């Protein structure tokens, strides 16, 4: 079977979303952990500082994924962003407020000021972590798409048990990923506590992963998606073992592999569709039907081949520069700045 450019771009967009969830997953998790893991304002500052240099770079993957979808598959983009308008708008508002909170939290020393922005960070991390899972679950399951290829449902169609399970999985899995990252990036008591938190949350993530990915495999899976499911499950279990042994680098890498394999499984189950119709399979959007012209895809391929390695190299360098651990002793106490 010949490989067409629209198939290549389907794979590239899947890679972009996978990178986004791998990276943004742990910083959503850190945002959620500012309440259950941190015991005081100083510890919350430690957690926020672990992602301070990288959170905005992680969001570049989202911008690139959305932009690539718009350019390579305009019909997919149009149907997705119109049908999922309200949850996507909620995510956008959360990402804006979250960014503002990171920048403004330390501008004044008053406890109330900082606590209010910390609440914004918590809720604007928790809500997107849940909504992304619900959105992708609905995209794989299928939504009401009419013969004109437009979304024909309402918000209640998106709030089904499968989507809610998908949202619960991403929320718990991202929080687990964030706890492992916190144990990798901190020192002292908060490091030990993060490892214990990950040990307790990991089995919950494993149960939700088996339930959701098993449901996906039963409804729309194939041999390739089954292989990705098994990789995700094995990586998550191995991450739990490494976390228990105190091998934090391995635990973080493996929890990232679990997320990446789970996202890959969803795209493997989805292909060759990009937006299945729950009303009639004939009305589903496929990668071939929704793609831009071959010339557009060719130009995009050349641009992507040049720019993608540069962006990835720069982001890898950023992580290397800010690789050291931090603790409460690194936080100036008197002013909270």
C-alpha positions, 0 to 999 in steps of 0.5 A: 500500500502506497503512503500518501502525504495526507497519511504522513501528515496524519502521523505527524499531527499524532506525533505533535499531540503525543509530544504535547501530552507528554510535556504538558501532561507533567506541568498540568500534573504539577499545577494539580499537585500544588494543593494535595502535595504542597503543605505551605506557600514555600512548597507551592513555590517550589513546585511552580518553579520546577516548571517555571522555565518550561511550561510556555515552551510545552504549549508550543506543541499545542499551537503547532498541532492546532496550526498543522491540523488547520493547514493539512486537514482544514475540514478536520479542523473546522468540524473539530473546533466547531463541534467541540467549541465550548470545551476547547474555549474553556481550555483556551481560557484556562491556558490564558489564566494559568499563564497570567497566574504564573507571571503575576503570582510573585508580583506582590508578597501578600498571602491572599494575592498569592493564594488567589493566583495559586487557586487559578493555577490549580483549577486551570491545570485540573480542568484542561487535564480532564477536558483533553481526555474527554475531547479525544475520547469523543473524537475516537468514539465518533460524534454526530456528523451530518451528510454535509460533514458538519457537527450536528450534535450539542454539548450533551452529546459530548458528555457520555460515559466513555468521554468522562472515563477518558477525561478521568484517565488523563487527569489522573495519569497527568497528575501521576506524571507530574508527581514523578516529575516533582520527585525528579526535580526536587530535594528534601521532604517534598521529594519523598512525599511526591514519590509516595503520592505517585506510588498511591496514584499510579494504581488508580491510573493503571485501573483507569487506563485498562478500562478506557483503553480496553473499551477503545480496543473493543469498540474500534481497535485493531492489531496496531492499537492493541500493540500500543495498548500493551506498551502503554500498560507495561510502561505504566507498571514499570514506572510504578516499579521504578518509582518504588525503587527510587529510580526517578529518571526511569520512572519519569521516562516510563510514565511519559512512554505510557502517555505517548503509547496511549495517545498513539493507540487512540490515533491508531484506532482512529485512522483512516478516519479523523472524525468518525460520524456516529450517525452514519459511517458514510458521513465520517471525515477521513484523512484523505477527504479532509486533507489539503491539496497535495501541493500544500502538503508538499510545501508543509513537509519541506518547512516541517523537515527544516523547522521541527529539528531546530525547535526540538533541539532548542527545547531539549537545550532548555531542559538541559540548562534547567535540569538541577533540582530545587528545594525549599532552601532555594526560596527566599522566605521573607518576601515570598518573591 
